Amino acid sequence: MKYVYMRLPELLEERGISRTKLTYDLNLQRSNVNRYYNNKAQRYDCELLAKLCEYLNCDISDLLELKEKD
C-alpha cells in the first residue's frame, strides 16, 4: 500500500529555513507545521500546500511524494 509523503524537512534543510521561520513568515500555527513536517497530517489543506509551494519556490510534485509503505 502506498502513502503520501511530504518532503518538507528536506526542502527546508536544502534552503536553510527553520520551522520557526516558516511558521512566522507564513503566519501559520506551529502545530500545523509540525504535523506536516513529521508526516502526521491526515489531510492536506490545498491553500496551505499552495502557500508552501510559493514560499519554497517549488512544484507540488517537489513537496509531495507517493511512497510504498514498509
mmCIF file of the N, C-alpha and C atoms, coordinates in Angstrom:
data_MODEL
# 
_entry.id   MODEL 
# 
loop_
_atom_site.group_PDB 
_atom_site.id 
_atom_site.type_symbol 
_atom_site.label_atom_id 
_atom_site.label_alt_id 
_atom_site.label_comp_id 
_atom_site.label_asym_id 
_atom_site.label_entity_id 
_atom_site.label_seq_id 
_atom_site.pdbx_PDB_ins_code 
_atom_site.Cartn_x 
_atom_site.Cartn_y 
_atom_site.Cartn_z 
_atom_site.occupancy 
_atom_site.B_iso_or_equiv 
_atom_site.pdbx_formal_charge 
_atom_site.auth_seq_id 
_atom_site.auth_comp_id 
_atom_site.auth_asym_id 
_atom_site.auth_atom_id 
_atom_site.pdbx_PDB_model_num 
ATOM 1   N N  . MET A 1 1  ? 0.846  -1.174 0.000  1.00 0.00 ? 1  MET A N  1 
ATOM 2   C CA . MET A 1 1  ? 0.000  0.000  0.000  1.00 0.00 ? 1  MET A CA 1 
ATOM 3   C C  . MET A 1 1  ? 0.895  1.243  0.000  1.00 0.00 ? 1  MET A C  1 
ATOM 4   N N  . LYS A 1 2  ? 0.448  2.267  -0.680 1.00 0.00 ? 2  LYS A N  1 
ATOM 5   C CA . LYS A 1 2  ? 1.224  3.494  -0.794 1.00 0.00 ? 2  LYS A CA 1 
ATOM 6   C C  . LYS A 1 2  ? 0.660  4.575  0.114  1.00 0.00 ? 2  LYS A C  1 
ATOM 7   N N  . TYR A 1 3  ? 1.475  5.577  0.372  1.00 0.00 ? 3  TYR A N  1 
ATOM 8   C CA . TYR A 1 3  ? 1.053  6.721  1.184  1.00 0.00 ? 3  TYR A CA 1 
ATOM 9   C C  . TYR A 1 3  ? 1.701  7.989  0.640  1.00 0.00 ? 3  TYR A C  1 
ATOM 10  N N  . VAL A 1 4  ? 1.127  9.123  1.000  1.00 0.00 ? 4  VAL A N  1 
ATOM 11  C CA . VAL A 1 4  ? 1.658  10.414 0.578  1.00 0.00 ? 4  VAL A CA 1 
ATOM 12  C C  . VAL A 1 4  ? 2.689  10.871 1.609  1.00 0.00 ? 4  VAL A C  1 
ATOM 13  N N  . TYR A 1 5  ? 3.876  11.166 1.136  1.00 0.00 ? 5  TYR A N  1 
ATOM 14  C CA . TYR A 1 5  ? 4.970  11.631 1.983  1.00 0.00 ? 5  TYR A CA 1 
ATOM 15  C C  . TYR A 1 5  ? 5.246  13.091 1.651  1.00 0.00 ? 5  TYR A C  1 
ATOM 16  N N  . MET A 1 6  ? 5.303  13.934 2.673  1.00 0.00 ? 6  MET A N  1 
ATOM 17  C CA . MET A 1 6  ? 5.620  15.346 2.465  1.00 0.00 ? 6  MET A CA 1 
ATOM 18  C C  . MET A 1 6  ? 7.103  15.549 2.690  1.00 0.00 ? 6  MET A C  1 
ATOM 19  N N  . ARG A 1 7  ? 7.754  16.123 1.708  1.00 0.00 ? 7  ARG A N  1 
ATOM 20  C CA . ARG A 1 7  ? 9.204  16.342 1.736  1.00 0.00 ? 7  ARG A CA 1 
ATOM 21  C C  . ARG A 1 7  ? 9.588  17.663 2.404  1.00 0.00 ? 7  ARG A C  1 
ATOM 22  N N  . LEU A 1 8  ? 8.748  18.168 3.283  1.00 0.00 ? 8  LEU A N  1 
ATOM 23  C CA . LEU A 1 8  ? 9.011  19.451 3.929  1.00 0.00 ? 8  LEU A CA 1 
ATOM 24  C C  . LEU A 1 8  ? 10.354 19.481 4.661  1.00 0.00 ? 8  LEU A C  1 
ATOM 25  N N  . PRO A 1 9  ? 10.719 18.459 5.437  1.00 0.00 ? 9  PRO A N  1 
ATOM 26  C CA . PRO A 1 9  ? 12.016 18.529 6.124  1.00 0.00 ? 9  PRO A CA 1 
ATOM 27  C C  . PRO A 1 9  ? 13.190 18.691 5.153  1.00 0.00 ? 9  PRO A C  1 
ATOM 28  N N  . GLU A 1 10 ? 13.155 17.943 4.070  1.00 0.00 ? 10 GLU A N  1 
ATOM 29  C CA . GLU A 1 10 ? 14.239 18.005 3.097  1.00 0.00 ? 10 GLU A CA 1 
ATOM 30  C C  . GLU A 1 10 ? 14.300 19.375 2.415  1.00 0.00 ? 10 GLU A C  1 
ATOM 31  N N  . LEU A 1 11 ? 13.141 19.896 2.033  1.00 0.00 ? 11 LEU A N  1 
ATOM 32  C CA . LEU A 1 11 ? 13.106 21.183 1.343  1.00 0.00 ? 11 LEU A CA 1 
ATOM 33  C C  . LEU A 1 11 ? 13.558 22.325 2.254  1.00 0.00 ? 11 LEU A C  1 
ATOM 34  N N  . LEU A 1 12 ? 13.132 22.291 3.512  1.00 0.00 ? 12 LEU A N  1 
ATOM 35  C CA . LEU A 1 12 ? 13.569 23.324 4.444  1.00 0.00 ? 12 LEU A CA 1 
ATOM 36  C C  . LEU A 1 12 ? 15.084 23.255 4.667  1.00 0.00 ? 12 LEU A C  1 
ATOM 37  N N  . GLU A 1 13 ? 15.602 22.055 4.822  1.00 0.00 ? 13 GLU A N  1 
ATOM 38  C CA . GLU A 1 13 ? 17.040 21.898 5.036  1.00 0.00 ? 13 GLU A CA 1 
ATOM 39  C C  . GLU A 1 13 ? 17.827 22.384 3.823  1.00 0.00 ? 13 GLU A C  1 
ATOM 40  N N  . GLU A 1 14 ? 17.380 22.013 2.624  1.00 0.00 ? 14 GLU A N  1 
ATOM 41  C CA . GLU A 1 14 ? 18.061 22.444 1.398  1.00 0.00 ? 14 GLU A CA 1 
ATOM 42  C C  . GLU A 1 14 ? 18.131 23.961 1.292  1.00 0.00 ? 14 GLU A C  1 
ATOM 43  N N  . ARG A 1 15 ? 17.085 24.625 1.784  1.00 0.00 ? 15 ARG A N  1 
ATOM 44  C CA . ARG A 1 15 ? 17.000 26.078 1.648  1.00 0.00 ? 15 ARG A CA 1 
ATOM 45  C C  . ARG A 1 15 ? 17.483 26.832 2.897  1.00 0.00 ? 15 ARG A C  1 
ATOM 46  N N  . GLY A 1 16 ? 17.868 26.082 3.930  1.00 0.00 ? 16 GLY A N  1 
ATOM 47  C CA . GLY A 1 16 ? 18.363 26.706 5.151  1.00 0.00 ? 16 GLY A CA 1 
ATOM 48  C C  . GLY A 1 16 ? 17.292 27.473 5.908  1.00 0.00 ? 16 GLY A C  1 
ATOM 49  N N  . ILE A 1 17 ? 16.066 26.957 5.882  1.00 0.00 ? 17 ILE A N  1 
ATOM 50  C CA . ILE A 1 17 ? 14.929 27.610 6.539  1.00 0.00 ? 17 ILE A CA 1 
ATOM 51  C C  . ILE A 1 17 ? 14.506 26.762 7.741  1.00 0.00 ? 17 ILE A C  1 
ATOM 52  N N  . SER A 1 18 ? 14.322 27.401 8.870  1.00 0.00 ? 18 SER A N  1 
ATOM 53  C CA . SER A 1 18 ? 13.875 26.682 10.069 1.00 0.00 ? 18 SER A CA 1 
ATOM 54  C C  . SER A 1 18 ? 12.338 26.607 10.084 1.00 0.00 ? 18 SER A C  1 
ATOM 55  N N  . ARG A 1 19 ? 11.831 25.691 10.871 1.00 0.00 ? 19 ARG A N  1 
ATOM 56  C CA . ARG A 1 19 ? 10.372 25.601 11.045 1.00 0.00 ? 19 ARG A CA 1 
ATOM 57  C C  . ARG A 1 19 ? 9.835  26.877 11.679 1.00 0.00 ? 19 ARG A C  1 
ATOM 58  N N  . THR A 1 20 ? 10.604 27.451 12.587 1.00 0.00 ? 20 THR A N  1 
ATOM 59  C CA . THR A 1 20 ? 10.180 28.694 13.240 1.00 0.00 ? 20 THR A CA 1 
ATOM 60  C C  . THR A 1 20 ? 10.034 29.819 12.220 1.00 0.00 ? 20 THR A C  1 
ATOM 61  N N  . LYS A 1 21 ? 11.009 29.947 11.333 1.00 0.00 ? 21 LYS A N  1 
ATOM 62  C CA . LYS A 1 21 ? 10.948 30.984 10.295 1.00 0.00 ? 21 LYS A CA 1 
ATOM 63  C C  . LYS A 1 21 ? 9.767  30.749 9.365  1.00 0.00 ? 21 LYS A C  1 
ATOM 64  N N  . LEU A 1 22 ? 9.568  29.509 8.954  1.00 0.00 ? 22 LEU A N  1 
ATOM 65  C CA . LEU A 1 22 ? 8.438  29.164 8.079  1.00 0.00 ? 22 LEU A CA 1 
ATOM 66  C C  . LEU A 1 22 ? 7.119  29.529 8.759  1.00 0.00 ? 22 LEU A C  1 
ATOM 67  N N  . THR A 1 23 ? 6.991  29.153 10.018 1.00 0.00 ? 23 THR A N  1 
ATOM 68  C CA . THR A 1 23 ? 5.784  29.446 10.793 1.00 0.00 ? 23 THR A CA 1 
ATOM 69  C C  . THR A 1 23 ? 5.528  30.947 10.861 1.00 0.00 ? 23 THR A C  1 
ATOM 70  N N  . TYR A 1 24 ? 6.570  31.696 11.135 1.00 0.00 ? 24 TYR A N  1 
ATOM 71  C CA . TYR A 1 24 ? 6.454  33.150 11.254 1.00 0.00 ? 24 TYR A CA 1 
ATOM 72  C C  . TYR A 1 24 ? 6.146  33.793 9.893  1.00 0.00 ? 24 TYR A C  1 
ATOM 73  N N  . ASP A 1 25 ? 6.928  33.432 8.873  1.00 0.00 ? 25 ASP A N  1 
ATOM 74  C CA . ASP A 1 25 ? 6.778  34.052 7.555  1.00 0.00 ? 25 ASP A CA 1 
ATOM 75  C C  . ASP A 1 25 ? 5.405  33.803 6.930  1.00 0.00 ? 25 ASP A C  1 
ATOM 76  N N  . LEU A 1 26 ? 4.849  32.625 7.157  1.00 0.00 ? 26 LEU A N  1 
ATOM 77  C CA . LEU A 1 26 ? 3.549  32.290 6.566  1.00 0.00 ? 26 LEU A CA 1 
ATOM 78  C C  . LEU A 1 26 ? 2.389  32.472 7.543  1.00 0.00 ? 26 LEU A C  1 
ATOM 79  N N  . ASN A 1 27 ? 2.706  32.946 8.747  1.00 0.00 ? 27 ASN A N  1 
ATOM 80  C CA . ASN A 1 27 ? 1.676  33.181 9.765  1.00 0.00 ? 27 ASN A CA 1 
ATOM 81  C C  . ASN A 1 27 ? 0.830  31.919 10.007 1.00 0.00 ? 27 ASN A C  1 
ATOM 82  N N  . LEU A 1 28 ? 1.533  30.823 10.289 1.00 0.00 ? 28 LEU A N  1 
ATOM 83  C CA . LEU A 1 28 ? 0.880  29.529 10.490 1.00 0.00 ? 28 LEU A CA 1 
ATOM 84  C C  . LEU A 1 28 ? 0.954  29.130 11.958 1.00 0.00 ? 28 LEU A C  1 
ATOM 85  N N  . GLN A 1 29 ? 0.114  28.185 12.326 1.00 0.00 ? 29 GLN A N  1 
ATOM 86  C CA . GLN A 1 29 ? 0.190  27.624 13.670 1.00 0.00 ? 29 GLN A CA 1 
ATOM 87  C C  . GLN A 1 29 ? 1.326  26.599 13.700 1.00 0.00 ? 29 GLN A C  1 
ATOM 88  N N  . ARG A 1 30 ? 2.100  26.671 14.753 1.00 0.00 ? 30 ARG A N  1 
ATOM 89  C CA . ARG A 1 30 ? 3.246  25.757 14.894 1.00 0.00 ? 30 ARG A CA 1 
ATOM 90  C C  . ARG A 1 30 ? 2.799  24.290 14.841 1.00 0.00 ? 30 ARG A C  1 
ATOM 91  N N  . SER A 1 31 ? 1.661  23.983 15.431 1.00 0.00 ? 31 SER A N  1 
ATOM 92  C CA . SER A 1 31 ? 1.180  22.595 15.450 1.00 0.00 ? 31 SER A CA 1 
ATOM 93  C C  . SER A 1 31 ? 0.899  22.081 14.031 1.00 0.00 ? 31 SER A C  1 
ATOM 94  N N  . ASN A 1 32 ? 0.379  22.935 13.153 1.00 0.00 ? 32 ASN A N  1 
ATOM 95  C CA . ASN A 1 32 ? 0.134  22.525 11.763 1.00 0.00 ? 32 ASN A CA 1 
ATOM 96  C C  . ASN A 1 32 ? 1.439  22.261 11.032 1.00 0.00 ? 32 ASN A C  1 
ATOM 97  N N  . VAL A 1 33 ? 2.400  23.142 11.228 1.00 0.00 ? 33 VAL A N  1 
ATOM 98  C CA . VAL A 1 33 ? 3.703  22.959 10.588 1.00 0.00 ? 33 VAL A CA 1 
ATOM 99  C C  . VAL A 1 33 ? 4.344  21.672 11.084 1.00 0.00 ? 33 VAL A C  1 
ATOM 100 N N  . ASN A 1 34 ? 4.262  21.416 12.378 1.00 0.00 ? 34 ASN A N  1 
ATOM 101 C CA . ASN A 1 34 ? 4.845  20.188 12.935 1.00 0.00 ? 34 ASN A CA 1 
ATOM 102 C C  . ASN A 1 34 ? 4.176  18.937 12.384 1.00 0.00 ? 34 ASN A C  1 
ATOM 103 N N  . ARG A 1 35 ? 2.871  18.962 12.222 1.00 0.00 ? 35 ARG A N  1 
ATOM 104 C CA . ARG A 1 35 ? 2.165  17.808 11.645 1.00 0.00 ? 35 ARG A CA 1 
ATOM 105 C C  . ARG A 1 35 ? 2.645  17.537 10.221 1.00 0.00 ? 35 ARG A C  1 
ATOM 106 N N  . TYR A 1 36 ? 2.766  18.572 9.434  1.00 0.00 ? 36 TYR A N  1 
ATOM 107 C CA . TYR A 1 36 ? 3.246  18.420 8.060  1.00 0.00 ? 36 TYR A CA 1 
ATOM 108 C C  . TYR A 1 36 ? 4.709  17.968 8.055  1.00 0.00 ? 36 TYR A C  1 
ATOM 109 N N  . TYR A 1 37 ? 5.512  18.600 8.882  1.00 0.00 ? 37 TYR A N  1 
ATOM 110 C CA . TYR A 1 37 ? 6.942  18.298 8.950  1.00 0.00 ? 37 TYR A CA 1 
ATOM 111 C C  . TYR A 1 37 ? 7.190  16.839 9.354  1.00 0.00 ? 37 TYR A C  1 
ATOM 112 N N  . ASN A 1 38 ? 6.405  16.363 10.299 1.00 0.00 ? 38 ASN A N  1 
ATOM 113 C CA . ASN A 1 38 ? 6.569  14.994 10.810 1.00 0.00 ? 38 ASN A CA 1 
ATOM 114 C C  . ASN A 1 38 ? 5.719  13.967 10.077 1.00 0.00 ? 38 ASN A C  1 
ATOM 115 N N  . ASN A 1 39 ? 5.095  14.372 8.987  1.00 0.00 ? 39 ASN A N  1 
ATOM 116 C CA . ASN A 1 39 ? 4.254  13.491 8.182  1.00 0.00 ? 39 ASN A CA 1 
ATOM 117 C C  . ASN A 1 39 ? 3.171  12.819 9.015  1.00 0.00 ? 39 ASN A C  1 
ATOM 118 N N  . LYS A 1 40 ? 2.532  13.608 9.858  1.00 0.00 ? 40 LYS A N  1 
ATOM 119 C CA . LYS A 1 40 ? 1.450  13.117 10.706 1.00 0.00 ? 40 LYS A CA 1 
ATOM 120 C C  . LYS A 1 40 ? 0.091  13.667 10.274 1.00 0.00 ? 40 LYS A C  1 
ATOM 121 N N  . ALA A 1 41 ? 0.069  14.467 9.213  1.00 0.00 ? 41 ALA A N  1 
ATOM 122 C CA . ALA A 1 41 ? -1.189 15.062 8.752  1.00 0.00 ? 41 ALA A CA 1 
ATOM 123 C C  . ALA A 1 41 ? -2.104 13.982 8.172  1.00 0.00 ? 41 ALA A C  1 
ATOM 124 N N  . GLN A 1 42 ? -3.364 14.050 8.530  1.00 0.00 ? 42 GLN A N  1 
ATOM 125 C CA . GLN A 1 42 ? -4.356 13.125 7.996  1.00 0.00 ? 42 GLN A CA 1 
ATOM 126 C C  . GLN A 1 42 ? -4.925 13.643 6.678  1.00 0.00 ? 42 GLN A C  1 
ATOM 127 N N  . ARG A 1 43 ? -4.987 14.972 6.581  1.00 0.00 ? 43 ARG A N  1 
ATOM 128 C CA . ARG A 1 43 ? -5.498 15.634 5.382  1.00 0.00 ? 43 ARG A CA 1 
ATOM 129 C C  . ARG A 1 43 ? -4.611 16.832 5.083  1.00 0.00 ? 43 ARG A C  1 
ATOM 130 N N  . TYR A 1 44 ? -4.547 17.170 3.817  1.00 0.00 ? 44 TYR A N  1 
ATOM 131 C CA . TYR A 1 44 ? -3.739 18.312 3.404  1.00 0.00 ? 44 TYR A CA 1 
ATOM 132 C C  . TYR A 1 44 ? -4.645 19.445 2.941  1.00 0.00 ? 44 TYR A C  1 
ATOM 133 N N  . ASP A 1 45 ? -4.375 20.630 3.438  1.00 0.00 ? 45 ASP A N  1 
ATOM 134 C CA . ASP A 1 45 ? -5.125 21.820 3.082  1.00 0.00 ? 45 ASP A CA 1 
ATOM 135 C C  . ASP A 1 45 ? -4.548 22.379 1.776  1.00 0.00 ? 45 ASP A C  1 
ATOM 136 N N  . CYS A 1 46 ? -5.392 22.496 0.749  1.00 0.00 ? 46 CYS A N  1 
ATOM 137 C CA . CYS A 1 46 ? -4.932 22.951 -0.574 1.00 0.00 ? 46 CYS A CA 1 
ATOM 138 C C  . CYS A 1 46 ? -4.340 24.353 -0.524 1.00 0.00 ? 46 CYS A C  1 
ATOM 139 N N  . GLU A 1 47 ? -4.946 25.230 0.237  1.00 0.00 ? 47 GLU A N  1 
ATOM 140 C CA . GLU A 1 47 ? -4.442 26.599 0.345  1.00 0.00 ? 47 GLU A CA 1 
ATOM 141 C C  . GLU A 1 47 ? -3.062 26.614 0.992  1.00 0.00 ? 47 GLU A C  1 
ATOM 142 N N  . LEU A 1 48 ? -2.889 25.806 2.025  1.00 0.00 ? 48 LEU A N  1 
ATOM 143 C CA . LEU A 1 48 ? -1.594 25.737 2.699  1.00 0.00 ? 48 LEU A CA 1 
ATOM 144 C C  . LEU A 1 48 ? -0.535 25.111 1.791  1.00 0.00 ? 48 LEU A C  1 
ATOM 145 N N  . LEU A 1 49 ? -0.916 24.093 1.032  1.00 0.00 ? 49 LEU A N  1 
ATOM 146 C CA . LEU A 1 49 ? 0.028  23.494 0.085  1.00 0.00 ? 49 LEU A CA 1 
ATOM 147 C C  . LEU A 1 49 ? 0.484  24.523 -0.938 1.00 0.00 ? 49 LEU A C  1 
ATOM 148 N N  . ALA A 1 50 ? -0.445 25.336 -1.423 1.00 0.00 ? 50 ALA A N  1 
ATOM 149 C CA . ALA A 1 50 ? -0.102 26.383 -2.391 1.00 0.00 ? 50 ALA A CA 1 
ATOM 150 C C  . ALA A 1 50 ? 0.848  27.405 -1.760 1.00 0.00 ? 50 ALA A C  1 
ATOM 151 N N  . LYS A 1 51 ? 0.585  27.787 -0.502 1.00 0.00 ? 51 LYS A N  1 
ATOM 152 C CA . LYS A 1 51 ? 1.462  28.732 0.199  1.00 0.00 ? 51 LYS A CA 1 
ATOM 153 C C  . LYS A 1 51 ? 2.866  28.158 0.354  1.00 0.00 ? 51 LYS A C  1 
ATOM 154 N N  . LEU A 1 52 ? 2.939  26.885 0.733  1.00 0.00 ? 52 LEU A N  1 
ATOM 155 C CA . LEU A 1 52 ? 4.240  26.240 0.901  1.00 0.00 ? 52 LEU A CA 1 
ATOM 156 C C  . LEU A 1 52 ? 5.005  26.190 -0.416 1.00 0.00 ? 52 LEU A C  1 
ATOM 157 N N  . CYS A 1 53 ? 4.325  25.842 -1.486 1.00 0.00 ? 53 CYS A N  1 
ATOM 158 C CA . CYS A 1 53 ? 4.979  25.774 -2.800 1.00 0.00 ? 53 CYS A CA 1 
ATOM 159 C C  . CYS A 1 53 ? 5.486  27.146 -3.226 1.00 0.00 ? 53 CYS A C  1 
ATOM 160 N N  . GLU A 1 54 ? 4.670  28.158 -3.010 1.00 0.00 ? 54 GLU A N  1 
ATOM 161 C CA . GLU A 1 54 ? 5.080  29.516 -3.383 1.00 0.00 ? 54 GLU A CA 1 
ATOM 162 C C  . GLU A 1 54 ? 6.266  29.969 -2.524 1.00 0.00 ? 54 GLU A C  1 
ATOM 163 N N  . TYR A 1 55 ? 6.181  29.738 -1.229 1.00 0.00 ? 55 TYR A N  1 
ATOM 164 C CA . TYR A 1 55 ? 7.242  30.152 -0.306 1.00 0.00 ? 55 TYR A CA 1 
ATOM 165 C C  . TYR A 1 55 ? 8.559  29.430 -0.602 1.00 0.00 ? 55 TYR A C  1 
ATOM 166 N N  . LEU A 1 56 ? 8.459  28.130 -0.882 1.00 0.00 ? 56 LEU A N  1 
ATOM 167 C CA . LEU A 1 56 ? 9.652  27.316 -1.126 1.00 0.00 ? 56 LEU A CA 1 
ATOM 168 C C  . LEU A 1 56 ? 10.084 27.326 -2.592 1.00 0.00 ? 56 LEU A C  1 
ATOM 169 N N  . ASN A 1 57 ? 9.309  28.033 -3.417 1.00 0.00 ? 57 ASN A N  1 
ATOM 170 C CA . ASN A 1 57 ? 9.595  28.115 -4.847 1.00 0.00 ? 57 ASN A CA 1 
ATOM 171 C C  . ASN A 1 57 ? 9.746  26.715 -5.454 1.00 0.00 ? 57 ASN A C  1 
ATOM 172 N N  . CYS A 1 58 ? 8.713  25.911 -5.255 1.00 0.00 ? 58 CYS A N  1 
ATOM 173 C CA . CYS A 1 58 ? 8.743  24.544 -5.761 1.00 0.00 ? 58 CYS A CA 1 
ATOM 174 C C  . CYS A 1 58 ? 7.376  24.165 -6.326 1.00 0.00 ? 58 CYS A C  1 
ATOM 175 N N  . ASP A 1 59 ? 7.327  23.049 -7.005 1.00 0.00 ? 59 ASP A N  1 
ATOM 176 C CA . ASP A 1 59 ? 6.069  22.500 -7.503 1.00 0.00 ? 59 ASP A CA 1 
ATOM 177 C C  . ASP A 1 59 ? 5.501  21.541 -6.474 1.00 0.00 ? 59 ASP A C  1 
ATOM 178 N N  . ILE A 1 60 ? 4.229  21.255 -6.617 1.00 0.00 ? 60 ILE A N  1 
ATOM 179 C CA . ILE A 1 60 ? 3.573  20.320 -5.691 1.00 0.00 ? 60 ILE A CA 1 
ATOM 180 C C  . ILE A 1 60 ? 4.265  18.949 -5.736 1.00 0.00 ? 60 ILE A C  1 
ATOM 181 N N  . SER A 1 61 ? 4.775  18.580 -6.902 1.00 0.00 ? 61 SER A N  1 
ATOM 182 C CA . SER A 1 61 ? 5.456  17.285 -7.029 1.00 0.00 ? 61 SER A CA 1 
ATOM 183 C C  . SER A 1 61 ? 6.805  17.276 -6.305 1.00 0.00 ? 61 SER A C  1 
ATOM 184 N N  . ASP A 1 62 ? 7.360  18.464 -6.029 1.00 0.00 ? 62 ASP A N  1 
ATOM 185 C CA . ASP A 1 62 ? 8.583  18.547 -5.230 1.00 0.00 ? 62 ASP A CA 1 
ATOM 186 C C  . ASP A 1 62 ? 8.272  18.402 -3.745 1.00 0.00 ? 62 ASP A C  1 
ATOM 187 N N  . LEU A 1 63 ? 7.065  18.790 -3.374 1.00 0.00 ? 63 LEU A N  1 
ATOM 188 C CA . LEU A 1 63 ? 6.657  18.803 -1.969 1.00 0.00 ? 63 LEU A CA 1 
ATOM 189 C C  . LEU A 1 63 ? 6.057  17.466 -1.529 1.00 0.00 ? 63 LEU A C  1 
ATOM 190 N N  . LEU A 1 64 ? 5.260  16.859 -2.403 1.00 0.00 ? 64 LEU A N  1 
ATOM 191 C CA . LEU A 1 64 ? 4.581  15.607 -2.067 1.00 0.00 ? 64 LEU A CA 1 
ATOM 192 C C  . LEU A 1 64 ? 5.104  14.466 -2.924 1.00 0.00 ? 64 LEU A C  1 
ATOM 193 N N  . GLU A 1 65 ? 5.231  13.308 -2.304 1.00 0.00 ? 65 GLU A N  1 
ATOM 194 C CA . GLU A 1 65 ? 5.750  12.134 -2.993 1.00 0.00 ? 65 GLU A CA 1 
ATOM 195 C C  . GLU A 1 65 ? 4.909  10.924 -2.595 1.00 0.00 ? 65 GLU A C  1 
ATOM 196 N N  . LEU A 1 66 ? 4.637  10.063 -3.533 1.00 0.00 ? 66 LEU A N  1 
ATOM 197 C CA . LEU A 1 66 ? 3.911  8.830  -3.251 1.00 0.00 ? 66 LEU A CA 1 
ATOM 198 C C  . LEU A 1 66 ? 4.939  7.742  -2.970 1.00 0.00 ? 66 LEU A C  1 
ATOM 199 N N  . LYS A 1 67 ? 4.872  7.169  -1.755 1.00 0.00 ? 67 LYS A N  1 
ATOM 200 C CA . LYS A 1 67 ? 5.861  6.165  -1.341 1.00 0.00 ? 67 LYS A CA 1 
ATOM 201 C C  . LYS A 1 67 ? 5.164  4.850  -1.002 1.00 0.00 ? 67 LYS A C  1 
ATOM 202 N N  . GLU A 1 68 ? 5.942  3.803  -1.073 1.00 0.00 ? 68 GLU A N  1 
ATOM 203 C CA . GLU A 1 68 ? 5.473  2.477  -0.718 1.00 0.00 ? 68 GLU A CA 1 
ATOM 204 C C  . GLU A 1 68 ? 5.647  2.285  0.783  1.00 0.00 ? 68 GLU A C  1 
ATOM 205 N N  . LYS A 1 69 ? 4.589  1.802  1.469  1.00 0.00 ? 69 LYS A N  1 
ATOM 206 C CA . LYS A 1 69 ? 4.711  1.517  2.898  1.00 0.00 ? 69 LYS A CA 1 
ATOM 207 C C  . LYS A 1 69 ? 5.638  0.328  3.109  1.00 0.00 ? 69 LYS A C  1 
ATOM 208 N N  . ASP A 1 70 ? 6.404  0.391  4.201  1.00 0.00 ? 70 ASP A N  1 
ATOM 209 C CA . ASP A 1 70 ? 7.345  -0.705 4.514  1.00 0.00 ? 70 ASP A CA 1 
ATOM 210 C C  . ASP A 1 70 ? 6.627  -1.930 4.990  1.00 0.00 ? 70 ASP A C  1 
# 
